[in-house]
Amino acid sequence: MTMTLDAIKENQKVKVIRVSGGWGIRQRLGCLGIHPGDMITIKKSAIMRGPILINIHGNQVALGRGIASRIFVEVIV
């Protein structure tokens, strides 16, 4: 089942399916190491709609909710 990254709960592992948006957003996420096919672990999801802390390729990255809502992922069981 495909969902956006901002809808995923803490401590879940997901696989990036696609990134929606223009060239700029795909370029920015690519620079952060987020590409289709990558595995992401959600470390922290702020309660009051704050940033989402993820772990990707051994690095921790904070993403705003607007950017996270453009990343479509699939939960890994």
C-alpha distances in whole Angstrom, upper triangle without the diagonal:
4,7,10,12,15,12,12,15,17,18,14,13,11,11,12,10,13,16,17,20,24,26,27,23,22,26,26,22,23,27,25,23,20,18,15,15,16,15,16,17,17,21,22,20,23,24,25,23,25,23,21,22,20,21,21,23,25,26,25,24,24,22,23,20,21,20,17,15,16,14,10,8,6,7,10,11
4,7,10,12,10,11,14,17,17,14,13,10,10,9,8,10,12,13,17,20,22,23,20,19,22,22,19,20,23,22,20,17,16,13,13,14,14,14,16,16,19,20,19,22,22,24,21,22,21,18,20,18,19,19,21,24,24,23,22,21,19,20,17,17,16,14,12,12,10,6,6,5,8,11,13
4,7,8,7,8,11,14,16,13,13,10,10,10,9,10,11,12,16,19,21,22,18,18,21,21,18,20,22,20,20,16,16,14,15,15,14,13,14,14,17,17,15,18,19,20,17,19,17,15,17,16,18,18,21,23,22,21,19,19,16,16,14,14,14,11,9,10,8,6,5,6,8,12,14
4,6,6,7,11,14,15,13,13,10,11,9,10,10,9,10,13,17,19,19,15,15,18,17,15,17,20,18,17,14,14,13,14,14,14,12,14,12,16,15,13,16,17,18,14,16,14,12,15,14,16,16,19,21,20,19,17,16,13,13,10,10,10,7,5,7,6,4,6,8,10,14,16
4,5,6,9,11,12,11,11,8,10,9,10,11,10,12,14,17,19,19,15,15,18,16,13,16,18,15,15,12,13,13,14,13,12,9,10,9,12,12,10,13,15,16,13,13,11,9,11,10,13,13,17,18,17,15,13,12,10,10,9,10,9,5,6,8,6,6,6,9,10,13,16
4,6,8,10,13,12,13,12,14,13,14,14,13,14,15,19,21,20,16,17,19,17,15,18,20,17,18,15,16,16,18,16,15,12,12,10,12,11,8,10,12,12,9,10,9,7,10,11,14,15,19,20,19,16,14,12,9,9,6,8,9,5,5,9,8,9,10,12,12,16,18
4,7,10,13,11,13,11,14,13,15,15,15,15,18,21,24,23,19,20,23,21,18,21,23,20,20,17,18,18,19,18,16,14,13,11,13,12,9,12,12,13,11,13,12,10,13,13,16,17,21,22,21,19,17,15,13,13,10,12,12,9,8,11,10,10,10,11,11,14,16
4,7,9,7,9,9,11,12,14,15,16,17,20,23,25,24,20,20,23,21,18,21,22,19,19,16,18,17,17,16,13,11,10,8,10,10,8,12,12,15,13,14,13,10,11,11,13,15,19,19,19,16,15,14,13,14,11,14,14,10,10,13,11,10,9,10,8,11,13
4,7,6,9,10,14,15,17,19,19,21,23,26,28,27,23,23,26,24,21,23,24,21,21,19,20,20,20,18,15,12,10,7,9,8,7,10,11,14,13,14,13,10,11,11,14,16,19,19,19,16,16,15,14,15,13,16,16,13,14,16,15,14,12,12,10,12,13
4,6,9,11,15,16,19,20,20,22,25,28,29,28,24,24,26,24,20,23,24,20,20,18,20,20,20,18,14,11,8,5,6,6,6,9,11,14,14,13,12,9,9,9,11,14,17,17,16,14,14,13,14,15,14,18,17,14,16,18,16,16,14,14,12,13,14
4,7,10,13,16,19,21,21,24,26,29,30,29,25,25,26,24,21,23,24,20,19,18,20,20,19,16,13,10,6,5,6,8,9,13,15,18,17,17,15,12,10,9,10,13,16,15,15,13,15,15,16,18,17,20,19,16,18,20,17,17,14,14,11,11,12
4,6,10,13,15,18,19,21,24,27,28,27,24,23,25,23,20,22,23,20,19,16,18,17,16,14,10,8,6,6,8,10,11,15,16,19,18,18,16,12,12,10,11,12,15,15,16,15,15,16,16,18,17,20,18,15,16,18,15,14,11,10,7,8,9
4,7,10,13,16,17,20,23,26,26,26,22,21,23,22,18,19,21,18,16,14,15,14,13,11,7,6,4,7,9,12,13,17,19,22,20,20,17,14,13,10,9,10,13,13,15,14,15,16,16,18,18,20,18,15,16,17,14,13,10,9,6,6,8
4,7,9,12,14,17,20,22,23,23,20,18,21,20,16,17,19,17,15,12,12,11,10,8,6,5,6,8,12,14,14,18,20,22,20,20,17,14,13,10,11,10,13,15,15,15,15,16,15,17,16,18,16,13,14,14,11,10,6,5,4,5,9
4,6,9,12,15,18,21,21,22,18,16,19,18,15,15,18,16,13,10,10,8,6,6,5,6,9,11,15,17,17,21,23,25,22,22,19,16,16,12,12,10,12,15,16,16,16,17,16,18,18,19,16,13,15,14,10,9,5,5,6,7,11
4,6,8,11,14,17,17,18,15,13,15,15,12,12,15,13,11,8,7,5,5,5,6,7,11,12,16,18,17,21,23,24,21,21,18,15,15,12,13,11,13,16,16,16,15,16,14,17,16,16,13,11,12,11,7,6,4,7,9,10,14
4,7,10,13,16,17,18,15,13,16,17,13,14,17,16,14,11,8,5,6,8,10,11,14,16,19,21,20,23,25,26,23,23,21,18,19,16,16,14,16,19,20,20,18,19,17,19,18,17,15,13,13,11,8,6,5,7,10,12,15
4,6,10,12,13,15,12,10,13,14,11,12,15,15,13,10,8,5,8,10,12,13,16,17,20,22,21,23,25,26,23,23,20,18,19,17,18,15,17,21,20,20,18,19,16,17,16,15,13,12,11,9,6,5,7,10,13,15,19
4,7,9,10,11,8,7,10,11,9,10,13,13,12,9,8,7,11,12,14,14,17,17,20,21,20,22,24,24,21,20,18,16,18,16,17,15,18,21,19,19,16,17,14,15,14,12,10,9,9,6,5,6,9,12,15,18,21
4,7,10,11,8,8,12,12,11,13,16,16,16,12,11,11,14,15,17,17,20,19,23,23,21,23,25,24,21,21,19,18,20,18,20,19,21,24,23,22,19,18,15,15,14,11,10,10,9,5,6,8,11,15,18,20,24
4,7,8,6,7,10,11,11,13,15,16,16,14,13,13,17,18,20,19,22,22,24,24,22,24,26,25,21,21,19,19,21,20,22,20,23,25,24,23,19,19,15,15,14,11,9,11,10,7,9,11,15,18,21,24,27
4,6,6,6,9,10,11,12,15,16,17,15,14,15,19,19,22,22,24,24,27,27,25,26,29,28,24,23,21,21,23,22,24,22,24,27,25,24,21,20,17,17,17,14,12,14,14,10,12,14,18,21,24,27,30
4,6,5,6,9,10,10,12,14,15,14,13,14,18,19,22,22,25,25,27,27,26,28,30,29,26,25,22,22,23,22,23,21,22,25,23,23,20,20,18,18,19,16,13,16,16,13,14,16,19,22,26,27,31
4,6,5,6,9,10,11,13,14,13,14,16,19,19,22,21,24,24,26,26,25,26,28,27,24,22,20,20,21,21,22,20,22,24,22,21,18,18,15,16,17,14,11,15,15,12,14,17,20,23,26,28,32
4,5,5,6,8,10,11,12,11,11,13,17,17,19,18,20,20,22,22,21,22,25,24,20,19,17,17,18,17,19,17,19,22,19,19,15,15,12,12,13,11,8,11,12,9,10,13,16,20,22,25,28
4,6,5,6,9,10,10,9,8,10,14,14,17,16,19,20,22,23,22,24,26,26,23,21,19,18,19,17,18,16,17,20,19,19,16,16,14,15,16,13,10,12,13,10,10,12,15,18,21,23,27
4,6,5,6,9,10,10,10,13,16,15,18,18,21,21,23,24,24,25,28,28,24,23,20,19,19,18,19,16,17,20,18,18,16,16,14,16,18,16,12,14,16,13,13,16,18,21,24,25,29
4,5,5,7,9,9,10,14,17,15,18,17,19,19,21,21,21,22,25,25,21,20,16,16,16,16,17,15,16,18,16,16,12,13,11,13,15,13,10,12,15,12,12,16,18,21,23,25,28
4,5,5,6,5,7,10,13,12,14,13,16,16,18,19,18,20,23,23,20,18,15,14,14,13,14,11,13,16,13,13,10,11,10,12,14,13,9,10,13,10,9,13,14,17,19,21,25
4,5,5,5,6,10,12,11,14,14,17,18,20,21,21,24,27,27,24,22,18,17,17,15,15,12,12,15,14,15,12,14,13,16,17,16,13,13,16,13,12,14,15,19,21,22,25
4,5,7,9,13,15,13,16,15,18,19,20,21,22,24,27,27,24,22,18,17,16,15,15,12,12,15,13,14,11,13,13,16,18,17,14,15,18,16,15,18,18,21,23,24,28
4,6,9,13,14,12,13,12,14,15,16,17,18,20,24,24,21,19,15,14,13,11,11,9,10,12,9,10,8,10,10,13,16,16,12,13,16,15,13,16,16,19,21,21,25
4,6,10,11,9,11,10,13,15,16,18,19,22,25,26,23,21,17,16,14,11,10,7,8,10,9,11,10,12,12,16,18,18,14,14,17,15,13,15,15,17,19,19,23
4,7,9,7,9,9,12,13,15,17,18,20,23,24,21,20,16,14,13,11,10,7,9,12,11,12,10,12,11,14,15,15,12,11,14,12,9,11,11,14,16,17,20
4,6,6,9,10,14,16,18,20,21,23,26,27,24,23,19,17,17,14,13,10,11,15,14,15,14,16,14,17,18,17,14,13,15,12,9,11,11,13,16,16,20
4,6,9,11,14,16,19,21,21,24,27,28,25,24,21,18,18,15,15,12,13,17,17,18,16,18,16,19,19,18,15,14,15,12,9,9,9,11,14,14,18
4,7,10,13,16,19,21,22,25,28,29,26,26,22,19,19,15,15,12,12,16,17,18,17,19,18,21,21,21,18,16,17,15,12,11,9,10,12,12,16
4,7,10,13,16,18,19,23,25,27,24,23,20,17,16,12,11,8,8,12,13,14,14,16,16,19,19,20,16,15,17,15,11,11,10,11,12,12,15
4,7,10,13,16,17,21,23,25,23,22,19,15,14,10,9,7,8,11,12,13,13,15,15,18,19,20,17,14,17,16,12,12,9,10,10,9,12
4,7,9,12,13,17,20,22,19,18,15,12,10,7,6,5,8,10,10,10,10,12,12,15,16,17,15,12,14,15,11,12,9,10,10,10,13
4,6,9,11,15,17,20,18,17,14,11,9,6,5,7,10,10,10,9,11,12,13,16,16,18,16,13,16,17,13,14,11,12,10,10,12
4,6,7,11,14,16,15,14,11,7,6,5,6,9,13,12,12,10,10,10,11,13,13,16,14,11,14,16,13,14,12,13,11,12,14
4,7,10,13,16,15,13,11,8,5,5,7,10,13,12,11,8,10,10,11,14,14,18,16,14,17,18,16,17,15,16,14,15,16
4,6,9,12,12,10,8,6,5,7,10,13,16,15,14,10,10,9,11,12,12,16,16,13,16,18,17,18,17,18,16,17,19
4,6,9,8,7,7,5,6,9,12,15,19,18,16,13,12,10,10,10,10,13,14,11,13,16,15,16,16,17,16,18,19
4,6,6,5,6,6,8,12,15,18,22,21,19,15,14,11,11,10,10,14,15,13,14,18,17,19,19,21,19,22,23
4,6,7,9,10,12,15,18,21,25,24,22,19,17,14,14,13,12,15,17,15,16,19,19,21,21,22,20,23,24
4,6,9,11,14,17,20,23,27,26,24,20,18,15,14,12,11,14,16,15,16,19,20,22,22,24,23,26,27
4,7,9,12,15,19,21,25,25,22,19,16,13,11,9,7,10,13,11,12,15,16,18,19,21,21,24,25
4,7,10,13,17,19,23,22,19,16,14,10,9,7,7,10,12,11,13,16,16,19,19,22,21,24,26
4,7,10,13,15,19,19,16,12,10,6,5,5,6,9,10,9,11,14,14,17,17,20,20,22,24
4,6,10,12,16,16,14,10,8,5,5,6,7,10,10,8,11,13,12,14,14,17,16,18,20
4,7,10,13,13,10,7,6,4,6,9,10,14,12,10,14,15,14,16,15,17,17,18,20
4,6,10,10,8,6,5,6,8,11,12,15,13,10,14,15,12,14,13,15,14,15,17
4,7,6,5,5,6,9,11,14,16,18,16,13,17,17,15,16,14,16,15,15,17
4,5,5,6,7,11,12,15,17,18,15,14,17,17,14,15,13,15,15,14,17
4,6,8,10,14,15,19,21,22,19,17,20,20,17,18,16,17,17,16,19
4,7,10,13,16,19,21,23,20,19,22,22,19,20,18,20,19,18,20
4,6,10,13,16,19,21,18,17,20,20,18,20,18,20,20,19,22
4,7,10,13,16,18,16,14,18,19,17,19,18,20,19,19,22
4,6,10,13,15,12,11,15,16,14,17,16,19,19,20,22
4,7,10,12,10,10,13,14,14,17,17,19,19,21,23
4,7,8,6,6,10,11,11,14,15,18,18,20,23
4,5,6,6,9,10,11,15,16,19,20,22,25
4,6,5,6,9,10,13,14,17,18,21,24
4,5,5,7,10,12,15,18,20,23,26
4,5,5,7,11,13,17,18,21,24
4,5,5,8,10,13,15,18,21
4,6,8,10,13,15,18,21
4,6,10,13,16,19,22
4,6,10,13,15,19
4,7,10,13,16
4,7,9,13
4,6,10
4,6
4
